[in-house]
Amino acid sequence: MPSPVKCPKCKCETLHTQPEPTLQFDRCEKCKGTWLDGGELAQFANLKSDLPNAESLVSYEKKSKLNCPRCEQSGKSHALYEIPYTDDQSFSQAELFVDYCKSCHGIWLDAKELGGVQDVLKKMRIKQKLQKINK
């Protein structure tokens, strides 16, 4: 597991490791944001990839004001990009946007966005169950 990183939002020295049953998140005690290294969100959500419909998101990304804390830790500077987190094809109307690093594939979630991710995942699972029933 990589070492903790500085918070990209409030710049406090380190994020504190928050253990979960199958992995550990890096969480900022000050702003309550969460850093997930590439693959951790997929592992947490039991998905194939961190981002649903990742290949379709490129045209909806917007450069964030935040820089990637993991890349900065290794001496590089990469901006994070705000991208929609949804399984729906209407990306421009997404309820949730997360900050994503194109280089290391890490994801920054602001204070309440982890709950938003969980809401999207619930909707995805309900939709998948309905599609199976309607076949």
Phi, psi and omega per residue, in radians:
M1 nan 2.298 3.118
P2 -1.113 2.733 3.141
S3 -1.287 2.771 -3.136
P4 -1.028 2.697 -3.107
V5 -2.061 2.922 3.039
K6 -1.283 2.592 3.116
C7 -1.189 2.204 3.139
P8 -1.261 -0.347 -3.075
K9 -1.579 -0.962 -3.066
C10 -1.833 -0.024 3.043
K11 1.110 0.337 3.076
C12 -1.155 2.757 -2.937
E13 -0.935 -0.936 -3.139
T14 -2.467 2.663 2.981
L15 -1.500 2.581 -3.127
H16 -1.685 2.397 -3.131
T17 -1.226 2.247 -3.121
Q18 -1.971 1.819 -3.090
P19 -1.250 2.424 3.009
E20 -2.112 2.965 -3.090
P21 -0.968 -0.674 -3.056
T22 -1.993 -0.118 -3.136
L23 -2.783 -3.113 3.118
Q24 -2.244 2.240 3.068
F25 -1.602 2.730 2.976
D26 -1.790 2.057 -3.039
R27 -2.146 2.388 3.105
C28 -1.494 2.171 3.131
E29 -1.228 -0.470 -3.076
K30 -1.386 -1.004 -3.059
C31 -1.731 -0.098 3.098
K32 1.181 0.320 3.056
G33 -1.351 2.868 -3.089
T34 -2.276 2.306 3.043
W35 -1.817 2.277 3.085
L36 -2.102 2.140 3.064
D37 -1.205 2.776 3.141
G38 -0.872 2.256 3.119
G39 1.621 -0.326 -3.085
E40 -1.223 -0.651 3.132
L41 -1.175 -0.708 3.092
A42 -1.079 -0.735 3.123
Q43 -1.108 -0.795 3.134
F44 -1.064 -0.738 -3.039
A45 -1.608 -0.041 -3.097
N46 1.015 0.857 3.120
L47 -2.039 2.945 3.104
K48 -1.332 -0.548 3.139
S49 -2.463 2.841 -3.128
D50 -1.124 -0.604 -3.027
L51 -2.079 2.107 3.037
P52 -1.105 2.398 3.106
N53 0.987 0.664 -3.062
A54 -0.948 -0.683 -3.094
E55 -1.145 -0.389 -3.114
S56 -1.601 -0.052 -2.990
L57 -1.502 -0.283 -2.984
V58 -0.932 -0.757 -3.085
S59 -1.322 -0.115 3.141
Y60 -1.886 0.034 -3.119
E61 -1.327 2.647 3.116
K62 -2.427 2.293 -3.112
K63 -1.072 2.273 -3.140
S64 -1.474 2.902 3.034
K65 -1.448 -0.096 -3.078
L66 -1.709 2.614 3.020
N67 -1.829 2.703 -3.127
C68 -1.204 2.115 -3.139
P69 -1.240 -0.557 -3.132
R70 -1.217 -0.741 3.112
C71 -1.185 -0.693 3.092
E72 -1.090 -0.612 3.121
Q73 -1.087 -0.554 -3.141
S74 -1.654 0.199 3.054
G75 1.545 0.179 3.119
K76 -1.973 2.770 3.104
S77 -2.159 1.987 3.092
H78 -2.246 2.349 3.084
A79 -1.284 2.654 2.967
L80 -1.550 2.705 3.119
Y81 -2.125 2.312 3.079
E82 -1.357 2.171 3.122
I83 -2.335 2.637 3.139
P84 -1.221 2.428 3.048
Y85 -1.922 1.692 -3.095
T86 -2.792 2.730 3.024
D87 -1.755 -0.075 3.133
D88 -1.387 2.604 -3.125
Q89 -1.387 -0.158 3.116
S90 -1.574 1.199 -3.044
F91 -1.035 -0.599 -3.085
S92 -1.154 -0.330 -3.138
Q93 -1.845 0.267 -3.110
A94 -1.046 2.509 3.118
E95 -1.409 -0.408 -3.021
L96 -2.254 2.261 3.040
F97 -2.101 2.326 3.126
V98 -2.020 2.780 3.116
D99 -1.649 2.215 -2.989
Y100 -2.245 2.423 3.074
C101 -1.722 2.119 3.137
K102 -1.246 -0.343 -3.092
S103 -1.467 -1.012 -3.089
C104 -1.743 -0.119 3.102
H105 1.206 0.353 3.065
G106 -1.312 2.816 -3.117
I107 -2.301 2.293 3.036
W108 -1.820 2.251 3.078
L109 -2.028 2.159 3.053
D110 -1.143 3.041 -2.958
A111 -0.737 -0.910 -3.033
K112 -1.795 0.109 -3.069
E113 -1.294 -0.440 3.078
L114 -1.087 -0.682 3.050
G115 -1.121 -0.666 3.085
G116 -1.119 -0.690 3.083
V117 -1.078 -0.759 3.135
Q118 -1.102 -0.650 3.080
D119 -1.108 -0.768 3.115
V120 -1.080 -0.750 -3.136
L121 -1.099 -0.686 3.092
K122 -1.077 -0.794 3.125
K123 -1.075 -0.701 3.124
M124 -1.074 -0.786 -3.105
R125 -1.175 -0.681 3.091
I126 -1.113 -0.776 3.129
K127 -1.073 -0.726 3.119
Q128 -1.113 -0.716 3.116
K129 -1.126 -0.740 3.117
L130 -1.117 -0.671 3.120
Q131 -1.126 -0.660 3.115
K132 -1.155 -0.700 3.140
I133 -1.141 -0.703 -3.059
N134 -1.401 0.002 3.141
K135 -1.409 nan nan
